[in-house]
Amino acid sequence: NILKLDMVNPLPTEVIKNFANEVEELYIVEELEPVIEEQVRALGFNAKGKELFGRQGEISVRQIKVAFGLEVPTVRAAEKLPVRPPVLCPGCPHRGVYTILNKLNLIVTGDIGCYTLGSAPPHGAMDTCVCMGASIGMAHGMEKARGREFSKNVVAIIGDSTFMHSGLTGLVDIVYNKGVSTVIIADNSITGMTGHQHNPATGRTLKNEMTYAVDIPALCKAIGVPNVVTVDAYDMKAVEKALKEETAKEEPSVII
């Protein structure tokens, strides 16, 4: 018997009790920490879980089969397959931006999105990547740690969707703490990495209904960024000019 929980907070304890009383052995299959397992044990049931599945990584079908002693088919990988690492899509506007960042030999604090692929060949133009929104905070932190002169060689890059998700607060902090960092918002007006979902700047809801679209340039100016420049990512000369000019300024800058 299998009990699949859809709503886990609050935990449906009566449903779990009824299920547990009908089985001889109880297994909790959950990824990462034993959150549900510990609550079920607290209900008085001797459930098995983390000793079989561990606390790290994604639980695969193979892992579950091994845990229950089921037969696991042997799969042989094909020999001499060409290596095909993920790359930015052909024609992607991010490509030109990374080409210029590489050319100027700037330190690039990256972020989470399809543009994270700028860290991979052939561009190799991203130096850090931690979590959503971290790029702006890391650029600001490097400035505070190493000084303004060092910061003129540092650029943060973040997508429009990630900026809306968790990048805005970092930009506010730069302005508030009298920083001079330069931030690139790579605006492709969609959430490219996870399936083209809308975000507050696209003008549509997740249900594809028309809604108010946040004006990113106006938003940046409203929080106090004195230099907000919008360039066409396909115009590589304009991208290079903007980067050289904005990184040289003693004020915060946003290049969209």
N, C-alpha and C positions, 0 to 999 in steps of 0.2 A: 504493500500500500504506500502511496505517496501523498503527502500533504504539502501543497504548494501555497506559500503565504504571499498574498499580494499587498495587503496592508499590514505593516509590521509595527506601527506605532500609533495607537496603543496596540500591544501584542494581544491577539485573540486567545487569551489563556484558556477559556472553556473549550474552544475548538481544539486546541492543542491537547488538553487533558483527555478529551473524548477519543482523539486519535491515538494518543500514547497508550491508553488503557486497552486498545484493541490489538496491539502488536506485541510480539515477544521481545524484540530488540528495537531500539530507537536510535536513528542516526540523524545528525544535523549536518546538512551539507550547505555551508555558507563560506564565502570568500573572506579572507583577511581575518579580522578579530572575531572571537567567539561571542558576539553580542547576543544572538538569539540562543545559542547553546547555554550560556550562563544563566539566562532567564528561565529556560526550560529546566535546567538542573535545580534552580531555586524553587521550582514548582514541585520538586521531589522525584524527578525522573532521572534515571541513570543513563543519560544519552551519551553516545559516542560521536566524536566529531573531529576536533583539531589533532588528536593523536593519529588520525588517518589522513587528513587533508592538509594539515599545516596552516600557517598563518600568512604565507607569502604567495603572491602571484595569482593568476587566473586559474580556476578549477576547470580542467578539460574533461572531455568524455573519457579519454584514456586514464586520467587519474581516478575517476570514479570507478571505472572497470577494475583497475588494479586494487583499489580499496576494498571492493566487494568480491575479489577473487575471481572475476570473470575473465574469459579468454580475451586477450589483446592481440589483434592481428599484427603481424610483422609487415612493416612497410619499408621497402627499399627505395631510397632516393635515386632518381635517374643520374647517370654519370655524365660528367662534362657539360653540365648546364651553364649557359652564360650567366654571369653575375649581373643582375638588373636592380640596382638600388633605386629607391623612389627619387624622383626629380620634380621640379616645378613644371607644370603643364606647358607644352609648346604654345607660344604666344602670350604667356602670362605676363602682365605688367610688372610683377615683382622682379622678374629676371633682370630688367634694365636697371632697376634700383640697386640690386645686389652687385651688378657689374660695376657700377660707379662706386659703391661703398668699398669694393675690393680694390679698385683703381686708386682710390684716395687713401687706402691703407688705414681706415678708421677702425677703432675698437667699437664693436657693435654688441650692445646688450639686447638679446633677442627675447621673443615671447612665444606663446603657444598659438599655433594656427598653421594653415597650409604654408605660410611664408617661413615657418621654421626650417623648411627645406633649403633655405638660403645658407644653412650651415654645412650642407653637403656639397660634394663636387657637382658641377665644375666651379661653383661660386666660392664656397668656403668662406663666407663673409659674415658669419655670426659667431661670437665668442662666448656668449652665455645663454642659457635657457633653463629656467627653473620652474616657473608656474605662471598661470594666467595673471597678467598685470605686473609681473616682476621686472620687466624690462625698464620701465620708467623709474621705478624705485632704485634699481641697481645703478643706473646711470647717475642718478642724484647722489647715491651713496658713494660712488667712485669720486664724484666731484668733491664731496665733503671730506673724503679720506685722503685724496691726492692733490686737491687744489684746483683752482679754476684753469690754470694753464694746461694741466693734464686733461681736464674735462673738454677742452676744445677739440680733442681727438676722439671723443666718445660720443656715440649716437645711439639712442634707443629706437627700436623699431617695434611697432605693434599694429595689428589689424584693426579695422573699424569695429568689428564685432567684439573682439577682446577688449578694446578700449572702452566700449560701452559696458562690458561685463565687469571689468575690474582695473582698468587703466586710468580712469578719470581721477581717482583719489591720489595716485602718484603724481599726476601733473599738478594738482592743487598743492601738494606738498612742495614741489619745486618752486612754485610761485611764492608760497607762504614763507619758505625758508630762504628766500633770496638766492635761489640757484640760477645757473646760467645754462643748464643742459639743453641739448637739442633733441627733439623727439620727432620721429617719422611716424605718421599714421598712414599705413598702407591701406587705402580705402578702395576695396573692390565691391563695396556696397552689398555684401552678402556674407554669410558664414561659410567660407569655402571648404574648411577642413572636414566638417561633419555632415555635409549633405545639403548645403544651400538653404539653411534656415534664415529667416529674416531676423533683424535686430532693430533696436530703437531708431537707428539712423536710415533705415531702408524705406520707411513710409508704409510698411505693411506689417500686420500682426503675424504671429505664427500660424494663424488660420487663414492667412493670405487676404485679410480684410484691409482696406485702406485705412490709414491712421496718420497721425501727425509724425513727421520725420524730423528727428533732431538735426539741427544745422551744426555740423561739427566745427567749422571755422568760427561761427558765432559763439558756440559753446566755449571754445578755447579762449576767445577774446573776453568772454564774460567772466571767466575765472581769473583773468589778469595776465594772460600771456600777451606780451606786447608785440611779438613778431609771429604772425600766422601767414604762411605762404602756401598757396595751392599750385601744384605743377602737374603737368601731364606726364605720367610715368613712362610713356613711350618716347617722350622728348628727353633723351639722355643728356643733351647739353644743358637743358633747363634744370634737370635734376642735379647735375654736377655744380652748376652755378649756385643753385639754392643751398646746397650742402656747404660749399666753400664760404658763402656769405653768412649763413646762419650760425655755423660753428664758430666763426670768428667774433661774434657779438658777445658783449658782456651782459646779456639778458637771456631769459628763457625764449626758446623758439620752437615752433611746431611747423613741420613741413608735411603737408597733406598731398 
